[in-house]
């Protein structure tokens, strides 16, 4: 297996989901309320990596934070959301 395939395998489920809906990733990233929410989230460091903490969950990348924000505030932005 080449390094590129291995790298893709390590992507989070949220990253893979947003790869199918790149317009959602772009739209949420540009929202001022998302930026404010992200800036106010507590951060922890584990094994020299920084994670955002939301509701007891550790979010390791921006895609996880975007999907968490959508689930909390705008579930209709993704298929199957209410």
C-alpha positions, 0 to 999 in steps of 0.5 A: 500500500502506498503512503497516499492510500494509507494517509486516506485511510487515516482520515476521520469519518467526518473528513470523509463525509465532508469530502462528499459535500465540500460546499458544506465545509467551505460554507461553515468554515466561512461563518463568523458564528462557527469561528466564534464557537471554535475560538471559545472551545477548550483545548487539551494537549495529549501526546503533543497533539492539540484537540478541541473539546466539545461535550466531552469529545476530543475533536482532532481536526477541523472537519470533526469540529465542522461536523460537530457544529453542524450537528449542534446548530444546523443539522439540516445542512447535511443529508439526513439532518433534521 
